[in-house]
Amino acid sequence: MATPRIIFMGTPEFAVPSLGSLLINDFNIVGVVSAPDKPAGRGLKIQRSAVAEYASENLLKLLQPADLNDPSFIEQVAGLKPDIIVVVAFRKLPEKIWKIPKIGTFNLHASLLPQYRGAAPIHHAIINGETTTGLTTFLIDDNIDTGKILFRKKVNIAADDSAGNMHDKLMREGAKLVVKTVKALARGNYKTIDQSSLIGDNETLKKAPKIHSKDCFINWEMANSDVYNFIRGLYPRPGARTIFMKGSKNYTVKIGKCRCLKQYEHLKPAQINSDGKTYLRIGTGGCAIDIERLQIEGRKLMHVSEFLRGFDIKETLIIKGLQA
């Protein structure tokens, strides 16, 4: 068939390389849909999404609907006569939208479906100590992340990978998978796989729900490896947190880069071990975590030595189980 008419839908940085790869490969992008501009930061300056910014820079037709069910928006999408809608890190689409294209609407998801359906698959895979994850393209249906699979690609997770660098790895590999999927759809050269056929008889599906601030507090009584995975699974955003109590004041502290130690078994969970100058270790349910970078509320992320120069760690306690 002729080069398909494509509408691309996405919002964050993760989606930009996929859109860019489609352009580089000379696909006909007839429209881009992204989130509306909104105020952000301390100054509440109006900020565009990464996808909207990229679309504007490349002179692509940009739609930014507040309501995906708005009849005028649906009419605009239909008027662009798309053959394919490509969705990467966007909102749940109403049926009136995803049924418009002649060929179909597909989504790129950052896990090997059917595992880790949900909004935060990268974070949850690392928190759970997985050594592999991946990417899936699938045809959208009425539910979230349940449609028929088009392609999957496995990606390894290294022992020191964080959510941040896995995001970047999957972002780059995802762009390649999007192009592969569009080419296959355009040629009609593909077979779909029902997700239910990939679920073993005794297999438990792991979920990947959105992570809220209340979910980010560290349980220092967990096994050492579990604490380490929890911290790197939330680094750099939203960040694993704990509460330092000094005197009558509490400080919320985000733990950044750290190392999983195999000594210091004498430390109790949440017990602080530090020389007050160069190192800061915190006991877990089995050993200790050596903190390399951390961020106290209202301050920037800093090396532990810089933090200790400005914060007297003596007589500081960690409050366990306290949540924001």
C-alpha positions as CSV (number, residue, x, y, z in Angstrom):
1,M,0.0,0.0,0.0
2,A,1.0,3.7,-0.2
3,T,2.9,5.2,2.7
4,P,0.4,5.1,5.6
5,R,-1.0,8.3,7.1
6,I,0.0,8.3,10.8
7,I,-1.2,10.2,13.8
8,F,1.3,10.0,16.7
9,M,0.1,10.4,20.3
10,G,2.5,10.9,23.2
11,T,3.5,13.3,25.9
12,P,6.8,12.8,27.8
13,E,10.5,12.6,26.7
14,F,10.1,8.8,26.4
15,A,7.9,9.2,23.3
16,V,10.1,11.7,21.4
17,P,12.6,9.2,19.9
18,S,9.7,7.1,18.5
19,L,8.2,10.2,16.8
20,G,11.7,11.2,15.6
21,S,12.4,7.7,14.2
22,L,9.2,7.8,12.2
23,L,10.1,11.1,10.7
24,I,13.7,10.0,9.9
25,N,12.2,6.9,8.1
26,D,10.0,9.2,6.0
27,F,6.7,8.2,7.3
28,N,3.8,10.5,6.7
29,I,3.0,12.1,10.1
30,V,-0.3,13.9,9.4
31,G,-0.8,14.9,13.1
32,V,0.6,14.8,16.6
33,V,-1.6,14.7,19.7
34,S,-0.1,15.6,23.1
35,A,-1.2,17.0,26.5
36,P,-2.2,20.7,26.7
37,D,0.4,23.2,27.9
38,K,0.3,23.7,31.6
39,P,1.9,25.8,34.3
40,A,4.9,24.1,36.0
41,G,7.7,24.8,38.5
42,R,7.9,27.4,41.2
43,G,7.2,30.3,38.8
44,L,4.2,28.4,37.3
45,K,5.5,29.2,33.8
46,I,3.5,27.7,31.0
47,Q,5.4,24.6,29.8
48,R,4.9,22.4,26.8
49,S,5.2,18.6,26.8
50,A,8.4,17.1,25.3
51,V,6.3,15.7,22.4
52,A,4.5,19.0,21.8
53,E,7.8,20.8,21.7
54,Y,9.3,18.4,19.3
55,A,6.2,18.5,17.0
56,S,6.3,22.3,16.9
57,E,10.0,22.4,16.1
58,N,9.4,20.0,13.2
59,L,6.4,21.9,11.9
60,L,4.0,19.0,12.5
61,K,0.3,19.6,12.9
62,L,-0.3,19.6,16.7
63,L,-3.5,18.9,18.6
64,Q,-3.6,19.4,22.4
65,P,-7.1,18.4,23.5
66,A,-8.1,18.8,27.2
67,D,-10.8,16.1,26.7
68,L,-10.3,13.2,24.4
69,N,-14.0,12.7,24.2
70,D,-14.7,16.2,22.9
71,P,-16.7,15.7,19.6
72,S,-14.7,18.5,17.9
73,F,-11.4,16.7,18.7
74,I,-12.8,13.3,17.5
75,E,-13.9,15.1,14.3
76,Q,-10.4,16.6,13.8
77,V,-8.8,13.1,14.2
78,A,-11.2,11.6,11.7
79,G,-10.7,14.4,9.3
80,L,-7.0,13.6,9.2
81,K,-7.9,10.2,7.8
82,P,-5.2,8.2,9.6
83,D,-4.3,4.7,8.5
84,I,-2.5,4.1,11.8
85,I,-2.4,5.8,15.2
86,V,0.8,5.3,17.2
87,V,0.5,5.7,20.9
88,V,3.6,6.1,23.2
89,A,3.2,7.2,26.8
90,F,-0.2,8.8,26.5
91,R,-3.6,8.6,28.1
92,K,-6.2,5.9,27.7
93,L,-8.0,6.4,24.4
94,P,-11.8,6.3,24.1
95,E,-13.1,3.7,21.6
96,K,-14.3,6.5,19.3
97,I,-10.6,7.4,18.7
98,W,-8.8,4.1,18.5
99,K,-11.3,2.7,16.0
100,I,-10.8,5.5,13.5
101,P,-7.7,4.3,11.6
102,K,-8.2,1.9,8.7
103,I,-5.3,-0.4,9.8
104,G,-5.4,0.1,13.5
105,T,-4.1,1.8,16.7
106,F,-1.2,0.4,18.6
107,N,0.6,1.2,21.8
108,L,4.3,0.9,22.9
109,H,4.5,-0.5,26.4
110,A,7.8,-0.7,28.5
111,S,7.5,-4.3,29.6
112,L,7.1,-7.7,28.2
113,L,3.3,-8.0,28.3
114,P,1.3,-9.5,29.9
115,Q,3.6,-8.8,32.8
116,Y,3.7,-5.4,34.3
117,R,0.6,-3.8,32.9
118,G,0.2,-0.3,34.3
119,A,1.7,3.2,34.4
120,A,5.1,2.4,36.0
121,P,6.5,-0.8,34.5
122,I,10.1,0.3,34.5
123,H,10.1,1.2,38.2
124,H,8.3,-1.9,39.4
125,A,10.5,-4.3,37.4
126,I,13.6,-3.0,39.1
127,I,12.0,-2.8,42.5
128,N,11.1,-6.5,42.1
129,G,14.7,-7.4,41.3
130,E,14.0,-8.5,37.7
131,T,17.0,-9.2,35.5
132,T,15.1,-8.8,32.2
133,T,12.3,-6.6,31.0
134,G,11.5,-5.4,27.6
135,L,9.1,-3.7,25.2
136,T,5.8,-4.6,23.6
137,T,3.7,-3.2,20.8
138,F,0.0,-4.2,20.9
139,L,-3.3,-3.3,19.3
140,I,-5.3,-1.1,21.7
141,D,-8.7,-2.5,22.9
142,D,-11.2,-1.5,25.6
143,N,-8.9,-2.2,28.6
144,I,-5.5,-1.0,29.6
145,D,-2.5,-2.9,28.2
146,T,-4.5,-6.0,27.3
147,G,-4.7,-5.9,23.5
148,K,-3.3,-8.4,21.0
149,I,0.5,-8.3,20.9
150,L,2.2,-7.4,17.7
151,F,5.9,-7.5,18.7
152,R,8.0,-7.9,21.8
153,K,11.7,-7.2,22.5
154,K,13.6,-8.4,25.6
155,V,16.1,-6.0,27.3
156,N,18.4,-7.0,30.1
157,I,18.5,-5.2,33.4
158,A,22.0,-4.9,34.9
159,A,22.6,-5.2,38.7
160,D,23.3,-1.5,38.9
161,D,20.7,-0.2,36.5
162,S,18.3,2.4,37.9
163,A,14.9,3.4,36.6
164,G,16.5,6.4,35.0
165,N,19.0,4.6,32.8
166,M,16.6,1.8,32.0
167,H,14.1,4.5,30.9
168,D,16.8,5.7,28.5
169,K,17.6,2.2,27.2
170,L,14.0,1.3,26.6
171,M,13.3,4.7,25.1
172,R,16.0,4.1,22.4
173,E,15.0,0.5,21.8
174,G,11.3,1.4,21.8
175,A,11.8,3.8,18.9
176,K,13.2,0.9,16.8
177,L,10.3,-1.3,17.7
178,V,7.7,1.4,16.8
179,V,9.3,1.7,13.3
180,K,9.3,-2.1,12.9
181,T,5.7,-2.3,13.9
182,V,4.5,0.5,11.5
183,K,6.4,-1.2,8.6
184,A,4.7,-4.5,9.4
185,L,1.3,-3.0,9.7
186,A,1.7,-1.1,6.5
187,R,2.7,-4.2,4.6
188,G,0.1,-6.4,6.4
189,N,3.0,-8.7,7.3
190,Y,2.3,-9.5,10.9
191,K,0.5,-12.0,13.2
192,T,-1.1,-11.0,16.5
193,I,-0.7,-13.0,19.8
194,D,-3.5,-13.1,22.4
195,Q,-1.9,-12.2,25.8
196,S,-3.8,-15.0,27.5
197,S,-1.8,-17.5,25.5
198,L,1.4,-16.2,27.1
199,I,0.2,-16.7,30.7
200,G,1.3,-20.0,32.3
201,D,-1.0,-22.2,34.3
202,N,0.6,-21.2,37.6
203,E,2.0,-17.8,36.6
204,T,1.2,-14.8,38.6
205,L,0.9,-11.5,36.7
206,K,2.8,-8.7,38.3
207,K,1.2,-5.3,38.1
208,A,2.8,-1.8,37.6
209,P,0.4,0.8,39.1
210,K,1.3,4.4,39.2
211,I,3.6,5.3,42.1
212,H,2.5,8.0,44.5
213,S,4.7,9.8,47.1
214,K,3.3,7.8,49.9
215,D,4.6,4.6,48.2
216,C,8.2,5.9,48.1
217,F,9.2,5.5,51.8
218,I,11.9,2.9,52.5
219,N,11.2,0.0,54.8
220,W,14.6,-0.5,56.3
221,E,13.6,-3.8,57.8
222,M,13.5,-5.4,54.3
223,A,16.3,-7.6,53.1
224,N,19.4,-5.6,52.0
225,S,18.9,-6.5,48.3
226,D,15.2,-5.5,48.5
227,V,16.1,-2.1,49.9
228,Y,18.8,-1.6,47.2
229,N,16.3,-2.6,44.5
230,F,13.7,-0.2,45.9
231,I,16.1,2.7,45.9
232,R,17.4,2.2,42.4
233,G,13.9,1.4,41.1
234,L,12.8,4.9,42.2
235,Y,16.0,6.8,41.1
236,P,16.1,9.5,40.0
237,R,12.3,10.1,40.0
238,P,10.2,10.1,42.1
239,G,13.0,9.1,44.5
240,A,13.1,6.7,47.5
241,R,12.6,8.5,50.8
242,T,13.2,8.3,54.4
243,I,12.8,10.6,57.4
244,F,15.7,11.9,59.5
245,M,14.7,13.1,63.0
246,K,17.1,15.4,64.7
247,G,15.8,16.8,68.0
248,S,12.2,17.9,67.5
249,K,12.6,18.4,63.7
250,N,12.0,15.9,60.9
251,Y,13.7,16.1,57.5
252,T,12.4,14.2,54.4
253,V,15.5,12.9,52.6
254,K,15.6,11.3,49.1
255,I,18.2,8.6,48.7
256,G,19.9,8.7,45.4
257,K,22.8,6.5,44.3
258,C,23.9,3.9,46.8
259,R,25.8,0.6,47.1
260,C,24.6,-2.7,48.6
261,L,27.2,-3.7,51.3
262,K,28.0,-7.2,52.3
263,Q,29.3,-6.4,55.7
264,Y,28.1,-4.3,58.7
265,E,25.7,-7.1,59.8
266,H,25.9,-5.6,63.3
267,L,23.8,-2.6,62.2
268,K,20.2,-2.8,63.0
269,P,17.5,-1.8,60.5
270,A,17.5,2.0,60.1
271,Q,20.6,2.4,62.3
272,I,22.9,5.1,61.0
273,N,26.7,4.6,60.8
274,S,28.8,7.6,59.8
275,D,32.0,9.4,60.5
276,G,30.2,12.7,60.0
277,K,32.5,13.6,57.1
278,T,32.9,11.0,54.3
279,Y,30.4,8.1,54.6
280,L,26.9,7.4,55.6
281,R,25.6,3.8,56.0
282,I,22.1,2.7,57.0
283,G,21.3,-0.7,58.4
284,T,18.8,-3.0,56.7
285,G,17.2,-6.3,57.6
286,G,20.5,-8.2,57.1
287,C,23.3,-5.8,56.3
288,A,23.6,-2.1,55.2
289,I,23.3,0.4,52.4
290,D,26.2,2.8,51.7
291,I,24.7,6.1,50.5
292,E,26.6,8.0,47.8
293,R,24.1,10.7,46.9
294,L,21.1,12.1,48.7
295,Q,18.8,15.1,48.7
296,I,17.3,16.8,51.8
297,E,14.0,18.6,51.3
298,G,14.4,22.0,49.6
299,R,18.0,21.3,48.5
300,K,19.7,19.8,45.4
301,L,20.9,16.2,45.1
302,M,24.4,16.1,46.5
303,H,27.3,13.8,47.3
304,V,27.3,12.4,50.8
305,S,30.4,14.3,51.8
306,E,28.8,17.6,50.8
307,F,25.6,16.6,52.6
308,L,27.5,15.8,55.8
309,R,29.3,19.2,55.7
310,G,26.0,20.9,56.0
311,F,24.1,18.5,58.2
312,D,25.4,17.3,61.6
313,I,24.4,13.6,61.5
314,K,25.2,13.1,65.2
315,E,22.1,12.2,67.3
316,T,20.0,11.8,64.2
317,L,17.5,9.0,64.1
318,I,15.6,7.5,61.2
319,I,11.8,7.3,61.7
320,K,10.5,4.0,60.4
321,G,7.0,3.7,58.9
322,L,6.3,7.4,58.8
323,Q,4.8,8.5,55.5
324,A,4.0,11.9,54.0
